[in-house]
Amino acid sequence: MAGIVVRPRARILHGHDWVFSSEVLKVFGNPADGDVISIKDGRDRMLGSAIWNSKSQIVARRFSHRRQDLDLDFFKRRIAQAAEYRDRRKVTPQLHRVVWSESDGLPGMILDRYGDQFVLQLTTLGMDQRKEILINAIGEVLGGRTMIERSDAAVRRAEGLPLASGVLRGEARETEFEICGVKFSIDLLSAQKTGFYLDQIPHYPVVASIAAGRRVLDCFTNEGAFALTCARAGAREVIGVEMQASAIAAARDNSKRNQLPVRWVEQDVFVYLRAAEKAGAQFDLIVLDPPSFTKSKSRVRDAIRGYRELHLRAFKLLSRDGILATFSCSHHVTDTILSETISAALVDARRSARQLRRFEQALDHPILPTMPETEYFKGVLLEMKSSI
């Protein structure tokens, strides 16, 4: 087996599963991009098997701590282990993430379940080259009538891969499911990312439970999940703001399907918040669930400015005892950075708040302590504190 020897301070020696190009001491055996390689330290000790891609900054991604090939039996074992973990954690049976990349020992593979339809996303060359084997393994372990590919994430370009989407098996159709008593219908071929924000499923009932009788503003509403679950929970008024026309159209359809009164606004959230402040609007519950503000460390400062502005506007619109549910899916914006940014926005807005709870990544998106990159989601629930 071809392979690499890593430098003495490579992070893989401390439990991480990635090797960056700067951490390679020597390449032996002339591996081709996408090949399985062995990783060794300077004493010729085996550190595991990995996928090689010389075109990526992350040249090797370990998937096993022993010598192992990426064959059908291996994929079946790993997928079965991932499914068993979700069963044991009692996630929503027909609506959850089945495979979460490195967290399940399958780097660059994401698999979401929507009943008998599965959505597959591949972001690494090694997995993309073995797509047919993966499809067969998924079918044998999990069944399912339909397999859809949503490998249209920009991160594929870092692996030298084109964007791809379409039906791999079966026939695509709208999928229907229910959250907090609200019925949703999603087109898995055109919805954002891999269909629905599955990482928020545990948090919809938490936010909805405090919505009764409140004026609710759901920012970055996407297809309206927070807005609709709050409306069903008895909110006095609900407004959902989203700039993507297709998402707003889907939200309106879901609103009609459930006969829930929500006012949908197709507009940039920052523009809406500024206008609402000028108009003297007030809300009792605001939800901020923006898309990632940065995909790289180099843009963290820009992301902080965005988050600070966003929270400042929200704090100015909250009523005396209003509540803010705020989330971030930017991996590079850590808990500490988010907390400091929220604190700065509170000072700017001349408000104070109490923290009611923190929001964590859903259990079907498991986190590896040795791989910080597997953790991206964080959030907090705040109640405004009235000055005496």
CORGITA-V431986 format. One record per residue. N is the residue number from 1. SS is DSSP state (H for helix, E for strand, - for the rest). PSI is psi as a letter, one per 40 degrees, with the letter a starting at -180 (NA if undefined). BURIAL is + if it has 9 or more other C-alpha atoms within 8 Angstrom, else -. Layout:
((N;SS;PSI;BURIAL) (N;SS;PSI;BURIAL))
This chain:
((1;-;h;-) (2;-;i;+) (3;E;a;+) (4;E;i;+) (5;E;h;+) (6;E;i;+) (7;-;i;+) (8;-;d;-) (9;-;e;-) (10;-;i;+) (11;H;d;+) (12;H;d;+) (13;H;e;-) (14;H;f;-) (15;-;e;-) (16;-;i;+) (17;-;e;+) (18;E;i;+) (19;E;h;+) (20;E;i;+) (21;H;d;+) (22;H;e;-) (23;H;e;+) (24;E;h;+) (25;E;d;-) (26;E;i;-) (27;E;h;+) (28;E;i;-) (29;-;e;-) (30;-;f;-) (31;-;i;+) (32;-;i;-) (33;-;h;+) (34;-;e;+) (35;-;i;+) (36;E;h;+) (37;E;i;+) (38;E;i;+) (39;E;h;+) (40;E;i;+) (41;-;a;+) (42;-;e;+) (43;-;e;-) (44;-;f;-) (45;-;h;-) (46;E;h;+) (47;E;e;+) (48;E;a;+) (49;E;i;+) (50;E;i;+) (51;E;h;+) (52;E;h;+) (53;-;h;+) (54;-;e;-) (55;-;e;+) (56;-;i;+) (57;-;d;-) (58;E;g;+) (59;E;d;+) (60;E;h;+) (61;E;h;+) (62;E;h;+) (63;E;e;+) (64;E;i;+) (65;-;e;-) (66;-;i;-) (67;-;h;-) (68;-;h;-) (69;-;i;-) (70;-;g;-) (71;-;i;-) (72;H;d;+) (73;H;d;-) (74;H;d;+) (75;H;d;+) (76;H;d;+) (77;H;d;-) (78;H;d;+) (79;H;d;+) (80;H;d;+) (81;H;d;-) (82;H;d;+) (83;H;d;+) (84;H;d;-) (85;H;d;-) (86;H;d;+) (87;H;d;+) (88;H;d;-) (89;-;e;-) (90;-;f;-) (91;-;i;+) (92;-;h;-) (93;-;d;-) (94;-;e;-) (95;E;g;+) (96;E;i;+) (97;E;h;+) (98;E;d;+) (99;E;h;+) (100;E;g;+) (101;H;b;+) (102;H;d;+) (103;H;d;+) (104;H;e;+) (105;-;f;+) (106;-;g;+) (107;-;h;+) (108;-;e;+) (109;E;h;+) (110;E;h;+) (111;E;h;+) (112;E;i;+) (113;E;h;+) (114;E;g;+) (115;-;b;+) (116;-;e;+) (117;E;h;+) (118;E;i;+) (119;E;h;+) (120;E;h;+) (121;E;h;+) (122;E;h;+) (123;-;e;+) (124;-;i;+) (125;H;d;+) (126;H;d;+) (127;H;d;+) (128;H;d;+) (129;H;d;-) (130;-;f;-) (131;H;d;-) (132;H;d;-) (133;H;d;+) (134;H;d;+) (135;H;d;+) (136;H;d;+) (137;H;d;+) (138;H;d;+) (139;H;d;+) (140;H;d;-) (141;H;d;+) (142;H;e;-) (143;-;b;-) (144;-;i;+) (145;-;d;+) (146;E;h;+) (147;E;h;+) (148;E;h;+) (149;E;h;+) (150;E;f;+) (151;E;f;+) (152;-;f;+) (153;-;h;+) (154;H;d;-) (155;H;d;-) (156;H;d;+) (157;H;d;+) (158;H;e;+) (159;H;e;+) (160;-;f;+) (161;-;i;+) (162;-;i;-) (163;-;i;+) (164;E;i;-) (165;E;i;+) (166;E;a;-) (167;E;h;+) (168;E;d;-) (169;E;i;-) (170;-;a;-) (171;-;h;-) (172;-;i;+) (173;-;i;-) (174;-;h;-) (175;E;h;+) (176;E;h;-) (177;E;i;+) (178;E;h;-) (179;E;h;+) (180;-;f;-) (181;-;e;-) (182;E;h;+) (183;E;h;+) (184;E;i;+) (185;E;h;+) (186;E;h;+) (187;-;h;+) (188;-;e;+) (189;-;d;+) (190;-;e;-) (191;-;i;+) (192;-;i;-) (193;-;b;-) (194;-;f;+) (195;-;d;+) (196;-;i;-) (197;-;g;-) (198;H;d;-) (199;H;e;+) (200;H;e;-) (201;H;d;+) (202;H;e;-) (203;H;e;-) (204;H;d;+) (205;H;d;+) (206;H;d;-) (207;H;d;+) (208;H;d;+) (209;-;e;+) (210;-;e;-) (211;-;e;+) (212;-;h;+) (213;-;e;-) (214;-;i;+) (215;E;h;+) (216;E;h;+) (217;E;h;+) (218;E;h;+) (219;E;i;+) (220;-;f;+) (221;-;e;+) (222;-;b;+) (223;-;e;+) (224;-;e;+) (225;H;d;+) (226;H;d;+) (227;H;d;+) (228;H;d;+) (229;H;d;+) (230;H;d;+) (231;H;d;+) (232;H;d;+) (233;-;e;+) (234;-;f;+) (235;-;i;+) (236;-;d;+) (237;E;i;+) (238;E;h;+) (239;E;h;+) (240;E;h;+) (241;E;h;+) (242;E;h;+) (243;-;e;+) (244;-;h;+) (245;H;d;-) (246;H;d;-) (247;H;d;+) (248;H;d;+) (249;H;d;+) (250;H;d;+) (251;H;d;+) (252;H;d;+) (253;H;d;-) (254;H;d;+) (255;H;d;+) (256;H;d;-) (257;H;d;-) (258;H;e;-) (259;-;f;-) (260;-;h;+) (261;-;h;-) (262;-;h;+) (263;E;h;-) (264;E;h;+) (265;E;h;+) (266;E;g;+) (267;-;i;+) (268;-;h;+) (269;H;d;+) (270;H;d;-) (271;H;d;-) (272;H;d;+) (273;H;d;+) (274;H;d;+) (275;H;d;-) (276;H;d;+) (277;H;d;+) (278;H;d;-) (279;-;e;-) (280;-;f;-) (281;-;i;-) (282;-;i;-) (283;E;i;+) (284;E;e;+) (285;E;h;+) (286;E;h;+) (287;E;h;+) (288;E;h;+) (289;E;g;+) (290;-;i;+) (291;-;i;-) (292;-;h;-) (293;-;e;+) (294;-;i;+) (295;-;e;+) (296;-;i;-) (297;H;d;-) (298;H;e;-) (299;H;e;+) (300;H;d;+) (301;H;d;-) (302;H;d;+) (303;H;d;+) (304;H;d;+) (305;H;d;-) (306;H;d;+) (307;H;d;+) (308;H;d;+) (309;H;d;+) (310;H;d;+) (311;H;d;+) (312;H;d;+) (313;H;d;+) (314;H;d;+) (315;H;d;+) (316;H;d;-) (317;H;e;+) (318;E;i;+) (319;E;i;+) (320;E;d;-) (321;E;f;+) (322;E;i;+) (323;E;h;+) (324;E;h;+) (325;E;h;+) (326;E;i;+) (327;E;i;+) (328;E;h;+) (329;-;f;+) (330;-;h;+) (331;-;d;+) (332;-;e;+) (333;-;g;+) (334;-;i;-) (335;H;d;-) (336;H;d;-) (337;H;d;+) (338;H;d;+) (339;H;d;-) (340;H;d;-) (341;H;d;+) (342;H;d;+) (343;H;d;-) (344;H;d;+) (345;H;d;+) (346;H;d;+) (347;H;d;+) (348;H;d;-) (349;H;e;+) (350;-;f;-) (351;-;i;+) (352;E;i;+) (353;E;i;+) (354;E;i;-) (355;E;h;+) (356;E;d;-) (357;E;i;-) (358;E;i;+) (359;E;h;+) (360;-;i;-) (361;-;h;+) (362;-;i;+) (363;-;e;-) (364;-;e;+) (365;-;g;+) (366;-;i;+) (367;-;h;+) (368;E;h;+) (369;-;d;-) (370;-;e;-) (371;E;g;+) (372;H;d;-) (373;H;e;-) (374;H;e;+) (375;-;h;+) (376;-;d;+) (377;-;h;+) (378;E;i;+) (379;E;i;+) (380;E;i;+) (381;E;h;+) (382;E;i;+) (383;E;h;+) (384;E;i;+) (385;E;h;+) (386;-;h;-) (387;-;i;-) (388;-;NA;-))
